[in-house]
Amino acid sequence: MAVPFIGIVADRKAASYGAWVDIPTDAISHTYVSAIQEAGGAPLLFPSVDVHVEDPGRLLDLVDGLFLPGGRDLDATIYGSEAHPSNDPPLRIRDELEIALARLARERGVPVLGACRGMQVINVAFGGTLEQHLGDRLDLTPHRSPELGTRTSHPVAISPGTLLSRITHDDEFDIASHHHQGVDVLGEGLVASAFAPDGVVEAVETTEGAFCLGVQWHPEERLDPEGIALIRAFIAAAAEHAKTRAGGRATVSASDSRR
């Protein structure tokens, strides 16, 4: 069986190459790419451009699973709010593309995994909203370090009977975290499946249909053992989806040959 293709939408960042400084670049951290490869997937990066937003189905035709990585805050106007002063400058086109892909993936039964921002994208895509700055009502320190370039660690409690509990086989474990926003109103068809000690939602998943799970932490940064188990479960679901797609194409081809 071929290695399943996993689609990832790139962010737009300023990067420097030799004499060229702060060049706009479509990219994501290689940590995501290497984690997907280690788990058995083949990553494909998609730039955030208008042509993809206008026809996201063409991208989903190319892949067997959709991975939604971390990154900057979503544009708050997408879920009907005004931006909090602490929010990152948004990249609206990335927001629109990932939301469109998440919705279409759910319709088509394409497996989806979201990490950090990716969990928030899933929630917003299905009609949910976000609490824009957790620090307004609780101690933000467990969730985001004040030191740039570092992540915090805290335990998460996994809800029994959920997809996440079946993947990890643990009631609680420590995670790598870096975020200041969280779930406010849950999206349609989603349940919360993990919580921080302070009650912040740390994972959401669909109650029916194909694999669709978002975690508020960074499994790619802490692979052993729960992180890699999570990503492997997603890749396994993508591989099953690929087999189903291949079977459908074979049936169509056989039908055509009899005409």
ChimeraX attribute file (.defattr): number of C-alpha atoms within 10 A of each C-alpha:
attribute: neighborCount
match mode: 1-to-1
recipient: residues
	/A:1	7
	/A:2	9
	/A:3	16
	/A:4	23
	/A:5	23
	/A:6	26
	/A:7	23
	/A:8	22
	/A:9	22
	/A:10	21
	/A:11	23
	/A:12	18
	/A:13	13
	/A:14	11
	/A:15	14
	/A:16	12
	/A:17	8
	/A:18	6
	/A:19	5
	/A:20	8
	/A:21	10
	/A:22	10
	/A:23	12
	/A:24	12
	/A:25	14
	/A:26	16
	/A:27	18
	/A:28	18
	/A:29	12
	/A:30	10
	/A:31	11
	/A:32	21
	/A:33	19
	/A:34	15
	/A:35	21
	/A:36	22
	/A:37	19
	/A:38	14
	/A:39	19
	/A:40	18
	/A:41	26
	/A:42	20
	/A:43	22
	/A:44	17
	/A:45	15
	/A:46	17
	/A:47	18
	/A:48	22
	/A:49	12
	/A:50	13
	/A:51	11
	/A:52	20
	/A:53	19
	/A:54	12
	/A:55	13
	/A:56	20
	/A:57	15
	/A:58	11
	/A:59	15
	/A:60	20
	/A:61	10
	/A:62	12
	/A:63	21
	/A:64	28
	/A:65	31
	/A:66	28
	/A:67	27
	/A:68	26
	/A:69	25
	/A:70	23
	/A:71	19
	/A:72	17
	/A:73	22
	/A:74	26
	/A:75	21
	/A:76	19
	/A:77	10
	/A:78	16
	/A:79	14
	/A:80	10
	/A:81	13
	/A:82	11
	/A:83	16
	/A:84	11
	/A:85	9
	/A:86	12
	/A:87	16
	/A:88	13
	/A:89	12
	/A:90	15
	/A:91	15
	/A:92	15
	/A:93	17
	/A:94	24
	/A:95	22
	/A:96	22
	/A:97	22
	/A:98	26
	/A:99	23
	/A:100	19
	/A:101	26
	/A:102	30
	/A:103	15
	/A:104	16
	/A:105	21
	/A:106	17
	/A:107	11
	/A:108	13
	/A:109	16
	/A:110	26
	/A:111	27
	/A:112	29
	/A:113	24
	/A:114	28
	/A:115	24
	/A:116	25
	/A:117	25
	/A:118	27
	/A:119	28
	/A:120	29
	/A:121	27
	/A:122	31
	/A:123	30
	/A:124	25
	/A:125	23
	/A:126	18
	/A:127	15
	/A:128	18
	/A:129	22
	/A:130	21
	/A:131	16
	/A:132	22
	/A:133	17
	/A:134	18
	/A:135	15
	/A:136	10
	/A:137	7
	/A:138	11
	/A:139	11
	/A:140	17
	/A:141	15
	/A:142	19
	/A:143	24
	/A:144	21
	/A:145	17
	/A:146	12
	/A:147	8
	/A:148	7
	/A:149	7
	/A:150	11
	/A:151	19
	/A:152	18
	/A:153	18
	/A:154	15
	/A:155	16
	/A:156	23
	/A:157	20
	/A:158	24
	/A:159	18
	/A:160	14
	/A:161	9
	/A:162	17
	/A:163	20
	/A:164	23
	/A:165	17
	/A:166	13
	/A:167	15
	/A:168	18
	/A:169	13
	/A:170	14
	/A:171	13
	/A:172	16
	/A:173	14
	/A:174	15
	/A:175	23
	/A:176	22
	/A:177	23
	/A:178	24
	/A:179	24
	/A:180	19
	/A:181	24
	/A:182	22
	/A:183	23
	/A:184	16
	/A:185	13
	/A:186	20
	/A:187	21
	/A:188	14
	/A:189	14
	/A:190	20
	/A:191	18
	/A:192	22
	/A:193	24
	/A:194	26
	/A:195	19
	/A:196	20
	/A:197	12
	/A:198	10
	/A:199	10
	/A:200	19
	/A:201	21
	/A:202	24
	/A:203	29
	/A:204	29
	/A:205	26
	/A:206	23
	/A:207	16
	/A:208	9
	/A:209	13
	/A:210	18
	/A:211	22
	/A:212	28
	/A:213	27
	/A:214	28
	/A:215	25
	/A:216	30
	/A:217	30
	/A:218	23
	/A:219	24
	/A:220	22
	/A:221	16
	/A:222	17
	/A:223	18
	/A:224	10
	/A:225	11
	/A:226	19
	/A:227	20
	/A:228	20
	/A:229	17
	/A:230	21
	/A:231	24
	/A:232	20
	/A:233	19
	/A:234	27
	/A:235	29
	/A:236	19
	/A:237	21
	/A:238	27
	/A:239	23
	/A:240	18
	/A:241	21
	/A:242	21
	/A:243	16
	/A:244	13
	/A:245	14
	/A:246	12
	/A:247	12
	/A:248	12
	/A:249	12
	/A:250	12
	/A:251	12
	/A:252	11
	/A:253	11
	/A:254	11
	/A:255	10
	/A:256	9
	/A:257	8
	/A:258	6
	/A:259	5
